[in-house]
Amino acid sequence: MLITQNFYHTLSKLYWNNNSKQLLFTIQGFLGNFNKLLMLTPTRIDNNKPIFYYSVLRKNYLNLIVGYQYGFIKYLQIKGLGYKTQIKKNILILKLGYSHILKWIIPYGIKLKRIRKATIKIYAVTLQQLKKICWQIRQFKFPDIYKGKGILLKREKIRLKLGKRTKK
């Protein structure tokens, strides 16, 4: 689906207050509402010239609009013999070959769904929040470069290293 500039304007509204140099940014989407008051101040001053990072700000808020309308999804695959996942209420339970079971509390605003024993679907409204959650879950078991076991993003490829070689 091609998202045009008109699509963004129908979902978001900007209100400019000239007296205080403030901008009120509101989003009304299927997944909720978002309001934020922005102060437009320069991020850095070089040679007495204010520099604004409008392109970064614009991209972040366009991501917010899409997030509140549709959401963002990532898949994590858990590869390894005996590695399993479970989700009970708001707790993710991981069995990753350690001597104990790992339990992780799912933050508010994040939805996790177990597709198979070793695949998790992560759903979030903001892209930054989604990437942060994926990184936190991956920290439990980084992919091993020798065996290929661990927590991977879907379609992530790991180049396996060769182990020790015997001399002949």
DSSP file (Angstrom, degrees, kcal/mol; ACC not computed):
  #  RESIDUE AA STRUCTURE BP1 BP2  ACC     N-H-->O    O-->H-N    N-H-->O    O-->H-N    TCO  KAPPA ALPHA  PHI   PSI    X-CA   Y-CA   Z-CA
    1    1 A M              0   0    0      0, 0.0     2,-0.6     0, 0.0     0, 0.0   0.000 360.0 360.0 360.0 128.4    0.0    0.0    0.0
    2    2 A L        -     0   0    0      1,-0.0     2,-0.7     0, 0.0     0, 0.0  -0.745 360.0-152.7 -87.2 123.5    1.4    3.4   -1.0
    3    3 A I        -     0   0    0     -2,-0.6     2,-0.1     3,-0.0    -1,-0.0  -0.867  15.8-162.4 -99.7 118.1    1.1    5.9    1.7
    4    4 A T     >  -     0   0    0     -2,-0.7     4,-1.1     1,-0.1     3,-0.4  -0.401  34.0-103.6 -95.2 173.0    0.9    9.5    0.3
    5    5 A Q  H  > S+     0   0    0      1,-0.2     4,-1.6     2,-0.2     3,-0.2   0.848 120.6  59.6 -64.4 -34.3    1.4   12.8    2.0
    6    6 A N  H  > S+     0   0    0      1,-0.2     4,-1.7     2,-0.2    -1,-0.2   0.841  97.7  60.8 -63.6 -32.4   -2.4   13.4    2.1
    7    7 A F  H  > S+     0   0    0     -3,-0.4     4,-1.0     1,-0.2    -1,-0.2   0.912 104.7  47.9 -58.9 -43.8   -2.7   10.2    4.2
    8    8 A Y  H  X S+     0   0    0     -4,-1.1     4,-1.7    -3,-0.2     3,-0.3   0.872 108.8  53.7 -67.0 -36.9   -0.6   11.7    6.9
    9    9 A H  H  < S+     0   0    0     -4,-1.6    -1,-0.2     1,-0.2    -2,-0.2   0.822 104.8  54.0 -70.6 -29.2   -2.5   15.0    6.9
   10   10 A T  H  < S+     0   0    0     -4,-1.7    -1,-0.2     1,-0.2    -2,-0.2   0.803 113.6  42.1 -74.0 -26.6   -5.8   13.3    7.4
   11   11 A L  H  < S+     0   0    0     -4,-1.0    17,-1.8    -3,-0.3     2,-0.3   0.752 114.5  48.4 -91.4 -25.0   -4.6   11.4   10.5
   12   12 A S  E  <  -A   27   0A   0     -4,-1.7     2,-0.4    15,-0.2    15,-0.2  -0.821  60.3-161.6-120.0 156.5   -2.6   14.2   12.3
   13   13 A K  E     -A   26   0A   0     13,-2.2    13,-2.4    -2,-0.3     2,-0.4  -0.995   4.7-156.2-135.2 141.6   -3.3   17.8   13.1
   14   14 A L  E     -A   25   0A   0     -2,-0.4     2,-0.5    11,-0.2    11,-0.2  -0.967   4.1-167.6-118.6 132.7   -0.9   20.6   14.0
   15   15 A Y  E     -A   24   0A   0      9,-2.3     9,-3.0    -2,-0.4     2,-0.5  -0.981   9.9-156.2-121.2 120.8   -1.9   23.6   16.1
   16   16 A W  E     -A   23   0A   0     -2,-0.5     2,-0.7     7,-0.2     7,-0.2  -0.847   6.1-161.6-103.4 126.2    0.6   26.5   16.1
   17   17 A N  E  >> -A   22   0A   0      5,-2.7     5,-1.4    -2,-0.5     4,-0.9  -0.918   4.8-167.9-104.7 108.1    0.7   29.1   19.0
   18   18 A N  T  45S+     0   0    0     -2,-0.7     3,-0.2     1,-0.2    -1,-0.1   0.824  79.2  58.6 -68.6 -32.8    2.5   32.1   17.7
   19   19 A N  T  45S+     0   0    0      1,-0.2    -1,-0.2     2,-0.1    -2,-0.0   0.915 119.3  25.8 -66.1 -43.5    2.9   33.8   21.1
   20   20 A S  T  45S-     0   0    0     -3,-0.1    -1,-0.2     2,-0.1    -2,-0.2   0.371 101.6-122.1-104.1   3.9    4.8   31.0   22.8
   21   21 A K  T  <5 +     0   0    0     -4,-0.9    19,-1.4     1,-0.2     2,-0.3   0.902  63.5 144.9  55.4  44.4    6.4   29.4   19.7
   22   22 A Q  E   < -AB  17  39A   0     -5,-1.4    -5,-2.7    17,-0.2     2,-0.4  -0.846  38.9-155.1-115.2 151.5    4.7   26.1   20.6
   23   23 A L  E     -AB  16  38A   0     15,-2.7    15,-3.8    -2,-0.3     2,-0.6  -0.990   5.5-152.3-127.8 123.7    3.3   23.4   18.3
   24   24 A L  E     -AB  15  37A   0     -9,-3.0    -9,-2.3    -2,-0.4     2,-0.5  -0.873  13.7-165.8 -98.2 120.7    0.6   21.0   19.5
   25   25 A F  E     +AB  14  36A   0     11,-3.1    11,-2.1    -2,-0.6     2,-0.4  -0.926   9.2 179.9-110.3 121.0    0.8   17.7   17.6
   26   26 A T  E     -AB  13  35A   0    -13,-2.4   -13,-2.2    -2,-0.5     2,-0.4  -0.958  10.4-169.4-125.9 142.9   -2.2   15.3   17.8
   27   27 A I  E     -AB  12  34A   0      7,-2.6     7,-2.2    -2,-0.4     2,-0.5  -0.996   3.8-170.0-128.0 133.7   -2.8   11.9   16.2
   28   28 A Q  E     + B   0  33A   0    -17,-1.8     5,-0.2    -2,-0.4     2,-0.2  -0.944  27.6 151.5-123.0 109.1   -6.1   10.1   16.1
   29   29 A G  E >   - B   0  32A   0      3,-2.4     3,-0.7    -2,-0.5    40,-0.2  -0.644  60.0 -93.7-126.9-177.3   -5.7    6.5   14.9
   30   30 A F  T 3  S+     0   0    0      1,-0.2    39,-0.2    -2,-0.2     3,-0.1   0.798 122.0  49.8 -68.1 -29.2   -7.3    3.1   15.3
   31   31 A L  T 3  S-     0   0    0     37,-2.4     2,-0.3     1,-0.3    -1,-0.2   0.417 124.1 -69.3 -94.7   1.2   -4.9    2.2   18.1
   32   32 A G  E <   -B   29   0A   0     -3,-0.7    -3,-2.4    36,-0.3     2,-0.3  -0.868  53.7 -69.0 143.0-175.3   -5.3    5.3   20.2
   33   33 A N  E     -B   28   0A   0     -2,-0.3     2,-0.4    -5,-0.2    -5,-0.2  -0.853  32.5-164.5-116.9 152.1   -4.7    9.0   20.5
   34   34 A F  E     -B   27   0A   0     -7,-2.2    -7,-2.6    -2,-0.3     2,-0.4  -0.994   6.4-179.6-140.2 128.4   -1.4   10.8   20.9
   35   35 A N  E     +B   26   0A   0     -2,-0.4     2,-0.3    -9,-0.2    -9,-0.2  -0.994   6.4 170.1-128.1 136.1   -0.9   14.5   22.0
   36   36 A K  E     -B   25   0A   0    -11,-2.1   -11,-3.1    -2,-0.4     2,-0.6  -0.985  25.8-142.4-147.9 136.4    2.4   16.2   22.4
   37   37 A L  E     -B   24   0A   0     -2,-0.3     2,-0.4   -13,-0.2   -13,-0.2  -0.873  24.3-160.0 -97.9 121.0    3.4   19.8   22.9
   38   38 A L  E     -B   23   0A   0    -15,-3.8   -15,-2.7    -2,-0.6     2,-0.6  -0.846  11.8-153.8-107.2 136.4    6.5   20.7   21.0
   39   39 A M  E     -B   22   0A   0     -2,-0.4     2,-1.3   -17,-0.2   -17,-0.2  -0.944  17.4-141.8-102.8 120.2    8.8   23.6   21.7
   40   40 A L        +     0   0    0    -19,-1.4    -2,-0.0    -2,-0.6    12,-0.0  -0.679  42.1 148.0 -87.0  94.6   10.7   24.6   18.5
   41   41 A T        -     0   0    0     -2,-1.3     2,-0.1    10,-0.0    -2,-0.1  -0.927  53.5 -96.5-122.5 150.3   14.1   25.5   19.7
   42   42 A P        -     0   0    0      0, 0.0    10,-0.2     0, 0.0     3,-0.1  -0.388  21.7-147.8 -67.0 143.7   17.4   25.0   17.8
   43   43 A T  S    S+     0   0    0      8,-1.9     2,-0.3     1,-0.3     9,-0.1   0.767  80.0   5.2 -80.6 -26.6   19.3   21.9   18.6
   44   44 A R  E     -C   51   0B   0      7,-1.1     7,-2.5     2,-0.0     2,-0.5  -0.989  63.2-141.1-155.8 150.1   22.7   23.5   18.0
   45   45 A I  E     +C   50   0B   0     -2,-0.3     2,-0.5     5,-0.2     3,-0.1  -0.972  19.3 180.0-120.5 118.8   24.1   26.9   17.2
   46   46 A D  E >  S-C   49   0B   0      3,-2.0     3,-1.6    -2,-0.5    -2,-0.0  -0.978  74.2 -14.5-117.9 124.7   27.0   27.2   14.8
   47   47 A N  T 3  S-     0   0    0     -2,-0.5    -1,-0.2     1,-0.3     0, 0.0   0.891 127.5 -56.1  51.7  44.9   28.4   30.6   13.9
   48   48 A N  T 3  S+     0   0    0      1,-0.2    -1,-0.3    -3,-0.1    -3,-0.0   0.708 113.2 120.8  61.1  23.2   25.4   32.3   15.5
   49   49 A K  E <   -C   46   0B   0     -3,-1.6    -3,-2.0     2,-0.0     2,-0.2  -0.973  62.2-130.9-115.6 123.5   23.0   30.3   13.1
   50   50 A P  E     -C   45   0B   0      0, 0.0     2,-0.5     0, 0.0    -5,-0.2  -0.515  18.9-153.4 -72.3 140.1   20.4   28.1   14.7
   51   51 A I  E     -C   44   0B   0     -7,-2.5    -8,-1.9    -2,-0.2    -7,-1.1  -0.968   8.9-168.7-117.8 123.2   20.3   24.6   13.3
   52   52 A F        -     0   0    0     -2,-0.5     2,-1.1   -10,-0.2     3,-0.2  -0.893  19.8-143.4-109.4 139.7   17.1   22.6   13.4
   53   53 A Y     >  +     0   0    0     -2,-0.4     4,-2.0     1,-0.2     5,-0.2  -0.598  39.4 154.8 -98.2  70.9   16.9   18.9   12.6
   54   54 A Y  H  >  +     0   0    0     -2,-1.1     4,-3.2     1,-0.2     5,-0.2   0.866  66.0  57.1 -67.9 -36.7   13.5   19.0   10.9
   55   55 A S  H  > S+     0   0    0     -3,-0.2     4,-2.3     2,-0.2    -1,-0.2   0.901 109.9  44.3 -65.7 -39.1   14.1   16.0    8.7
   56   56 A V  H  > S+     0   0    0      2,-0.2     4,-2.3     1,-0.2    -1,-0.2   0.922 115.8  47.8 -67.9 -44.0   14.7   13.7   11.8
   57   57 A L  H  X S+     0   0    0     -4,-2.0     4,-2.0     1,-0.2    -2,-0.2   0.911 112.6  49.5 -61.9 -43.0   11.8   15.3   13.6
   58   58 A R  H  X S+     0   0    0     -4,-3.2     4,-2.1     1,-0.2    -2,-0.2   0.922 111.0  48.6 -63.1 -45.4    9.5   14.9   10.6
   59   59 A K  H  X S+     0   0    0     -4,-2.3     4,-2.1    -5,-0.2    -1,-0.2   0.897 110.1  51.8 -64.2 -40.7   10.5   11.2   10.1
   60   60 A N  H  X S+     0   0    0     -4,-2.3     4,-1.7     1,-0.2    -1,-0.2   0.904 112.5  45.3 -62.5 -41.0    9.9   10.3   13.7
   61   61 A Y  H  X S+     0   0    0     -4,-2.0     4,-1.9     2,-0.2    -1,-0.2   0.813 109.4  54.2 -76.9 -28.0    6.4   11.9   13.7
   62   62 A L  H  X S+     0   0    0     -4,-2.1     4,-2.1     2,-0.2    -1,-0.2   0.885 108.7  50.7 -67.1 -37.1    5.5   10.2   10.4
   63   63 A N  H  X S+     0   0    0     -4,-2.1     4,-2.5     1,-0.2    -2,-0.2   0.874 108.0  53.0 -64.3 -37.2    6.5    6.9   12.1
   64   64 A L  H  X S+     0   0    0     -4,-1.7     4,-2.6     2,-0.2     5,-0.2   0.907 107.5  51.2 -63.2 -41.3    4.2    7.8   15.0
   65   65 A I  H  X S+     0   0    0     -4,-1.9     4,-1.2     1,-0.2    -2,-0.2   0.941 113.3  43.6 -62.8 -47.2    1.3    8.4   12.6
   66   66 A V  H  X>S+     0   0    0     -4,-2.1     4,-3.2     1,-0.2     5,-1.3   0.890 113.4  53.8 -64.7 -38.5    1.7    5.1   10.9
   67   67 A G  H  <5S+     0   0    0     -4,-2.5    -2,-0.2     1,-0.2    -1,-0.2   0.906 109.5  45.5 -63.6 -44.0    2.2    3.4   14.3
   68   68 A Y  H  <5S+     0   0    0     -4,-2.6   -37,-2.4     1,-0.2   -36,-0.3   0.717 119.0  44.2 -74.4 -18.7   -1.0    4.7   15.8
   69   69 A Q  H  <5S-     0   0    0     -4,-1.2    -2,-0.2   -40,-0.2   -39,-0.2   0.902 140.5  -5.5 -87.3 -47.2   -2.9    3.8   12.7
   70   70 A Y  T  <5S-     0   0    0     -4,-3.2    -3,-0.2    -5,-0.2    -2,-0.1   0.712  89.6-136.0-120.3 -34.2   -1.5    0.3   12.0
   71   71 A G      < -     0   0    0     -5,-1.3     2,-0.4    54,-0.2    54,-0.2  -0.169  21.0 -89.2  92.2 167.7    1.3   -0.5   14.4
   72   72 A F  E     -D  124   0C   0     52,-3.0    52,-2.2    54,-0.1     2,-0.4  -0.928  35.6-162.8-119.9 144.5    4.7   -2.1   13.8
   73   73 A I  E     +D  123   0C   0     -2,-0.4     2,-0.3    50,-0.2    50,-0.2  -0.979  11.0 173.9-131.3 138.0    5.5   -5.9   13.9
   74   74 A K  E     -D  122   0C   0     48,-2.2    48,-3.3    -2,-0.4     2,-0.4  -0.976  19.3-141.6-136.1 154.0    8.7   -7.9   14.3
   75   75 A Y  E     -D  121   0C   0     -2,-0.3    79,-2.0    46,-0.2     2,-0.4  -0.939   8.1-160.3-116.3 137.1    9.2  -11.6   14.6
   76   76 A L  E     -DE 120 153C   0     44,-2.7    44,-2.7    -2,-0.4     2,-0.4  -0.964   6.4-158.3-114.1 133.2   11.8  -13.3   16.8
   77   77 A Q  E     -DE 119 152C   0     75,-3.4    75,-3.3    -2,-0.4     2,-0.6  -0.915   5.2-151.4-110.4 137.6   12.9  -16.9   16.2
   78   78 A I  E     - E   0 151C   0     40,-3.3     2,-0.5    -2,-0.4    73,-0.2  -0.932  16.1-169.3-110.6 112.8   14.5  -18.9   18.9
   79   79 A K  E     + E   0 150C   0     71,-2.8    71,-2.8    -2,-0.6     2,-0.2  -0.879  35.7  84.9-107.8 130.5   16.8  -21.6   17.5
   80   80 A G  S >  S-     0   0    0     -2,-0.5     3,-1.4    69,-0.2     2,-0.4  -0.629  79.2 -75.2 152.6 151.7   18.3  -24.3   19.6
   81   81 A L  T 3  S+     0   0    0      1,-0.3     3,-0.1    -2,-0.2    -2,-0.1  -0.538 116.3   2.5 -70.9 119.9   17.5  -27.8   20.9
   82   82 A G  T 3  S+     0   0    0     -2,-0.4     2,-0.4     1,-0.3    15,-0.3   0.475  89.2 142.8  85.0   2.3   15.0  -27.6   23.7
   83   83 A Y    <   +     0   0    0     -3,-1.4     2,-0.3    13,-0.2    -1,-0.3  -0.654  25.0 168.8 -78.7 127.2   14.6  -23.8   23.5
   84   84 A K  E     -G   95   0D   0     11,-1.9    11,-2.7    -2,-0.4     2,-0.3  -0.918  22.8-151.1-138.2 160.2   10.9  -22.9   24.2
   85   85 A T  E     -G   94   0D   0     32,-1.1     2,-0.3    -2,-0.3     9,-0.2  -0.942  10.0-179.3-130.3 154.6    8.7  -19.9   25.0
   86   86 A Q  E     -G   93   0D   0      7,-2.0     7,-3.2    -2,-0.3     2,-0.5  -0.981  13.4-153.0-146.5 149.7    5.5  -19.3   26.9
   87   87 A I  E     +G   92   0D   0     -2,-0.3     2,-0.5     5,-0.2     5,-0.2  -0.980  13.7 178.1-127.1 119.5    3.4  -16.3   27.5
   88   88 A K  E >   -G   91   0D   0      3,-2.5     3,-2.1    -2,-0.5     2,-0.4  -0.972  64.0 -54.8-123.1 116.0    1.2  -16.1   30.6
   89   89 A K  T 3  S-     0   0    0     -2,-0.5     0, 0.0     1,-0.3     0, 0.0  -0.381 123.7 -18.2  52.9-108.8   -0.7  -12.9   31.1
   90   90 A N  T 3  S+     0   0    0     -2,-0.4    16,-2.9    -3,-0.0     2,-0.4  -0.029 117.8  96.2-115.7  31.3    2.0  -10.2   30.9
   91   91 A I  E <   -GH  88 105D   0     -3,-2.1    -3,-2.5    14,-0.2     2,-0.6  -0.982  58.5-151.2-124.9 129.6    5.0  -12.4   31.5
   92   92 A L  E     -GH  87 104D   0     12,-3.3    12,-2.4    -2,-0.4     2,-0.5  -0.875  14.0-159.5 -96.5 124.6    7.2  -14.0   28.9
   93   93 A I  E     -GH  86 103D   0     -7,-3.2    -7,-2.0    -2,-0.6     2,-0.4  -0.924   8.7-170.0-110.1 124.7    8.8  -17.3   30.0
   94   94 A L  E     -GH  85 102D   0      8,-3.0     8,-2.4    -2,-0.5     2,-0.6  -0.948  16.5-165.7-119.3 132.0   11.9  -18.4   28.2
   95   95 A K  E     +G   84   0D   0    -11,-2.7   -11,-1.9    -2,-0.4     6,-0.1  -0.935  23.0 160.7-112.7 105.1   13.6  -21.8   28.4
   96   96 A L        -     0   0    0     -2,-0.6   -13,-0.2     4,-0.4     3,-0.1   0.016  66.9 -84.7-119.9  26.3   17.0  -21.2   26.8
   97   97 A G  S    S+     0   0    0      1,-0.3     2,-0.1   -15,-0.3     4,-0.1   0.502  88.5 128.1  86.7   2.5   19.2  -24.0   28.0
   98   98 A Y  S    S-     0   0    0      2,-0.3    -1,-0.3     1,-0.1     4,-0.0  -0.337  75.9-107.1 -80.6 172.9   20.2  -22.3   31.3
   99   99 A S  S    S+     0   0    0     -3,-0.1     2,-0.3    -2,-0.1    -1,-0.1   0.551 102.9  43.8 -77.7  -5.8   19.8  -24.1   34.6
  100  100 A H  S    S-     0   0    0      0, 0.0     2,-0.4     0, 0.0    -4,-0.4  -0.870  89.0-104.8-133.6 166.9   16.9  -21.8   35.4
  101  101 A I        -     0   0    0     -2,-0.3     2,-0.5    -6,-0.1    -6,-0.2  -0.772  31.7-134.9 -93.2 136.0   13.8  -20.4   33.6
  102  102 A L  E     -H   94   0D   0     -8,-2.4    -8,-3.0    -2,-0.4     2,-0.4  -0.791  19.4-168.3 -93.6 130.6   14.0  -16.8   32.5
  103  103 A K  E     -H   93   0D   0     -2,-0.5     2,-0.4   -10,-0.2   -10,-0.2  -0.971   4.5-176.5-120.0 134.6   10.9  -14.6   33.2
  104  104 A W  E     -H   92   0D   0    -12,-2.4   -12,-3.3    -2,-0.4     2,-0.4  -0.995  22.9-131.5-134.6 127.0   10.5  -11.2   31.6
  105  105 A I  E     -H   91   0D   0     -2,-0.4   -14,-0.2   -14,-0.2    -2,-0.0  -0.638  24.1-128.5 -80.8 128.1    7.6   -8.8   32.3
  106  106 A I        -     0   0    0    -16,-2.9     3,-0.1    -2,-0.4    -1,-0.1  -0.635  27.3-123.8 -77.6 125.0    6.0   -7.4   29.2
  107  107 A P    >   -     0   0    0      0, 0.0     3,-1.5     0, 0.0     2,-0.1  -0.202  33.9 -86.2 -67.4 160.8    5.9   -3.5   29.3
  108  108 A Y  T 3  S+     0   0    0      1,-0.2     3,-0.1     3,-0.0   -18,-0.0  -0.437 114.4  28.4 -66.0 136.1    2.6   -1.7   28.9
  109  109 A G  T 3  S+     0   0    0      1,-0.3    16,-0.5    -2,-0.1     2,-0.4   0.356  97.6 104.8  94.6  -4.9    1.8   -1.0   25.3
  110  110 A I    <   -     0   0    0     -3,-1.5     2,-0.5    14,-0.1    -1,-0.3  -0.898  52.1-160.8-109.5 137.5    3.6   -4.0   23.9
  111  111 A K  E     -F  123   0C   0     12,-2.6    12,-2.7    -2,-0.4     2,-0.4  -0.974   5.3-169.2-118.7 131.4    1.8   -7.1   22.7
  112  112 A L  E     -F  122   0C   0     -2,-0.5     2,-0.4    10,-0.2    10,-0.2  -0.934   2.8-174.5-116.6 141.7    3.5  -10.5   22.3
  113  113 A K  E     -F  121   0C   0      8,-2.1     8,-3.4    -2,-0.4     2,-0.6  -0.996  20.2-137.8-137.1 131.4    2.0  -13.5   20.6
  114  114 A R  E     +F  120   0C   0     -2,-0.4     6,-0.2     6,-0.2     3,-0.1  -0.782  22.0 176.3 -88.8 119.2    3.6  -17.0   20.5
  115  115 A I  E     -     0   0C   0      4,-2.0     2,-0.2    -2,-0.6    -1,-0.2   0.907  68.3  -8.8 -89.4 -49.3    3.2  -18.4   17.0
  116  116 A R  E >  S-F  119   0C   0      3,-0.9     3,-0.8     0, 0.0    -1,-0.2  -0.675  90.4 -79.0-130.8-172.0    5.1  -21.6   17.5
  117  117 A K  T 3  S+     0   0    0      1,-0.2   -32,-1.1    -2,-0.2    -3,-0.0   0.864 131.2  25.5 -58.5 -34.7    7.3  -23.1   20.3
  118  118 A A  T 3  S+     0   0    0    -34,-0.2   -40,-3.3    -4,-0.0     2,-0.4   0.056 106.2  83.3-124.4  26.0   10.2  -21.0   19.1
  119  119 A T  E <   -DF  77 116C   0     -3,-0.8    -4,-2.0   -42,-0.2    -3,-0.9  -0.997  49.9-170.9-133.2 132.6    8.6  -17.9   17.3
  120  120 A I  E     -DF  76 114C   0    -44,-2.7   -44,-2.7    -2,-0.4     2,-0.6  -0.972  12.6-149.8-123.1 134.9    7.4  -14.8   18.9
  121  121 A K  E     -DF  75 113C   0     -8,-3.4    -8,-2.1    -2,-0.4     2,-0.5  -0.919  15.6-161.3-102.1 123.4    5.4  -12.0   17.2
  122  122 A I  E     -DF  74 112C   0    -48,-3.3   -48,-2.2    -2,-0.6     2,-0.4  -0.913   6.8-172.4-111.2 130.9    6.1   -8.6   18.8
  123  123 A Y  E     +DF  73 111C   0    -12,-2.7   -12,-2.6    -2,-0.5     2,-0.3  -0.982  11.7 160.1-127.2 128.3    3.7   -5.7   18.2
  124  124 A A  E     -D   72   0C   0    -52,-2.2   -52,-3.0    -2,-0.4   -14,-0.1  -0.955  40.8-132.1-144.4 162.7    4.2   -2.1   19.3
  125  125 A V  S    S+     0   0    0    -16,-0.5     2,-0.4    -2,-0.3   -54,-0.2   0.862  92.1  49.3 -84.3 -39.1    2.9    1.4   18.4
  126  126 A T  S  > S-     0   0    0      1,-0.1     4,-1.8   -59,-0.1     5,-0.1  -0.817  72.9-139.8-106.6 145.5    6.2    3.1   18.1
  127  127 A L  H  > S+     0   0    0     -2,-0.4     4,-2.3     2,-0.2     5,-0.2   0.867 103.3  53.6 -68.5 -38.1    9.2    1.9   16.1
  128  128 A Q  H  > S+     0   0    0      1,-0.2     4,-2.1     2,-0.2    -1,-0.2   0.907 109.1  48.8 -63.9 -41.3   11.7    2.9   18.7
  129  129 A Q  H  > S+     0   0    0      2,-0.2     4,-2.2     1,-0.2    -1,-0.2   0.886 110.2  51.9 -65.5 -39.0    9.9    1.0   21.4
  130  130 A L  H  X S+     0   0    0     -4,-1.8     4,-2.3     2,-0.2    -2,-0.2   0.919 110.6  47.0 -64.0 -44.9    9.7   -2.1   19.2
  131  131 A K  H  X S+     0   0    0     -4,-2.3     4,-2.1     1,-0.2    -1,-0.2   0.881 111.3  52.3 -65.7 -37.6   13.4   -2.1   18.5
  132  132 A K  H  X S+     0   0    0     -4,-2.1     4,-2.2     2,-0.2    -2,-0.2   0.914 110.3  47.6 -64.1 -43.3   14.2   -1.6   22.2
  133  133 A I  H  X S+     0   0    0     -4,-2.2     4,-2.3     2,-0.2     5,-0.2   0.913 110.8  51.3 -65.7 -42.9   12.0   -4.6   23.2
  134  134 A C  H  X S+     0   0    0     -4,-2.3     4,-2.2     1,-0.2    -1,-0.2   0.911 111.1  48.9 -60.1 -41.6   13.6   -6.8   20.5
  135  135 A W  H  X S+     0   0    0     -4,-2.1     4,-1.4     1,-0.2    -1,-0.2   0.904 109.7  51.5 -65.6 -41.0   17.0   -5.9   21.8
  136  136 A Q  H  < S+     0   0    0     -4,-2.2     4,-0.3     1,-0.2    -2,-0.2   0.899 112.5  45.3 -64.2 -40.2   16.1   -6.6   25.4
  137  137 A I  H >< S+     0   0    0     -4,-2.3     3,-1.3     1,-0.2     4,-0.4   0.887 109.8  55.2 -70.6 -37.8   14.7  -10.0   24.5
  138  138 A R  H >< S+     0   0    0     -4,-2.2     3,-0.9     1,-0.3    13,-0.3   0.778  93.7  71.0 -65.0 -25.9   17.8  -10.8   22.3
  139  139 A Q  T 3< S+     0   0    0     -4,-1.4     3,-0.4     1,-0.2    -1,-0.3   0.716  84.8  68.8 -65.4 -19.5   20.1  -10.1   25.3
  140  140 A F  T <  S+     0   0    0     -3,-1.3    -1,-0.2    -4,-0.3     2,-0.2   0.876 123.3   2.1 -66.7 -35.9   18.9  -13.3   27.0
  141  141 A K  S <  S-     0   0    0     -3,-0.9    10,-2.6    -4,-0.4    -1,-0.3  -0.664  74.6-157.2-155.3  91.9   20.7  -15.4   24.4
  142  142 A F        -     0   0    0     -3,-0.4    10,-0.1     8,-0.2     2,-0.1  -0.333  41.7 -86.9 -64.9 151.7   22.7  -13.8   21.6
  143  143 A P        -     0   0    0      0, 0.0     2,-0.4     0, 0.0     7,-0.3  -0.389  41.2-127.6 -63.2 135.4   23.2  -15.9   18.5
  144  144 A D     >  -     0   0    0      5,-3.2     4,-1.8     1,-0.1     5,-0.1  -0.714   8.8-151.3 -85.5 130.3   26.2  -18.1   18.7
  145  145 A I  T  4 S+     0   0    0     -2,-0.4    16,-2.5     1,-0.2    -1,-0.1   0.614  93.4  47.1 -80.6 -10.8   28.5  -17.8   15.7
  146  146 A Y  T  4 S+     0   0    0     14,-0.2    -1,-0.2     3,-0.1    17,-0.1   0.816 128.3  18.5 -95.9 -36.4   29.8  -21.3   16.0
  147  147 A K  T  4 S-     0   0    0      2,-0.1    -2,-0.2    13,-0.0     3,-0.1   0.657  91.8-126.9-109.9 -21.5   26.5  -23.3   16.3
  148  148 A G     <  +     0   0    0     -4,-1.8     2,-0.2     1,-0.3    -3,-0.1   0.631  61.6 137.9  82.9  13.5   23.9  -20.8   15.1
  149  149 A K        +     0   0    0     -5,-0.1    -5,-3.2    -7,-0.1    -1,-0.3  -0.608  28.6  64.4 -92.2 153.2   21.8  -21.1   18.3
  150  150 A G  E    S-E   79   0C   0    -71,-2.8   -71,-2.8    -7,-0.3     2,-0.6  -0.879  89.1 -37.7 136.3-165.6   20.1  -18.2   20.1
  151  151 A I  E     +E   78   0C   0    -10,-2.6     2,-0.3   -13,-0.3   -73,-0.2  -0.869  61.5 176.8-101.0 122.0   17.5  -15.6   19.6
  152  152 A L  E     -E   77   0C   0    -75,-3.3   -75,-3.4    -2,-0.6     2,-0.2  -0.861  32.1-113.3-122.9 153.9   17.3  -14.2   16.0
  153  153 A L  E >   -E   76   0C   0     -2,-0.3     3,-1.9   -77,-0.2   -77,-0.2  -0.541  55.2 -84.4 -75.1 154.6   15.2  -11.8   14.1
  154  154 A K  T 3  S+     0   0    0    -79,-2.0    -1,-0.1     1,-0.3     3,-0.1  -0.388 115.7  12.2 -63.7 138.7   13.2  -13.4   11.3
  155  155 A R  T 3  S+     0   0    0      1,-0.3     2,-0.5    -2,-0.1    -1,-0.3   0.610  91.2 143.7  67.7  16.1   15.2  -13.7    8.1
  156  156 A E    <   -     0   0    0     -3,-1.9     2,-0.4     2,-0.0    -1,-0.3  -0.728  37.6-151.8 -84.9 131.9   18.4  -12.9    9.9
  157  157 A K        -     0   0    0     -2,-0.5     2,-0.5    -3,-0.1    -4,-0.0  -0.852   5.8-159.5-106.2 139.1   21.3  -14.9    8.6
  158  158 A I        -     0   0    0     -2,-0.4     2,-0.8   -10,-0.1   -14,-0.0  -0.976  14.3-139.3-117.7 126.0   24.4  -15.9   10.7
  159  159 A R        -     0   0    0     -2,-0.5     2,-0.2     1,-0.0   -11,-0.1  -0.755  25.9-137.5 -83.0 115.7   27.6  -16.8    9.0
  160  160 A L        -     0   0    0     -2,-0.8     2,-0.2   -13,-0.1   -14,-0.2  -0.528  10.2-137.6 -78.2 137.3   28.9  -19.7   11.0
  161  161 A K        -     0   0    0    -16,-2.5     2,-0.2    -2,-0.2    -1,-0.0  -0.617  22.8-110.1 -87.7 152.3   32.6  -19.8   11.8
  162  162 A L        -     0   0    0     -2,-0.2     3,-0.1     1,-0.1    -1,-0.1  -0.571  31.4-132.9 -77.7 146.2   34.6  -23.0   11.5
  163  163 A G        -     0   0    0      1,-0.2    -1,-0.1    -2,-0.2     2,-0.1   0.127  54.3 -39.1 -78.3-158.3   35.7  -24.5   14.8
  164  164 A K        -     0   0    0      1,-0.1     2,-0.4     0, 0.0    -1,-0.2  -0.404  61.2-142.7 -66.6 140.9   39.2  -25.7   15.5
  165  165 A R        -     0   0    0     -3,-0.1     2,-0.4    -2,-0.1    -1,-0.1  -0.840  10.4-127.0-105.8 144.0   40.9  -27.5   12.6
  166  166 A T        -     0   0    0     -2,-0.4     2,-0.3     1,-0.0     0, 0.0  -0.700  22.3-124.7 -89.4 141.3   43.1  -30.5   13.0
  167  167 A K              0   0    0     -2,-0.4    -1,-0.0     1,-0.1     0, 0.0  -0.605 360.0 360.0 -83.6 143.9   46.6  -30.4   11.4
  168  168 A K              0   0    0     -2,-0.3    -1,-0.1     0, 0.0    -2,-0.0   0.362 360.0 360.0-114.2 360.0   47.5  -33.2    9.1
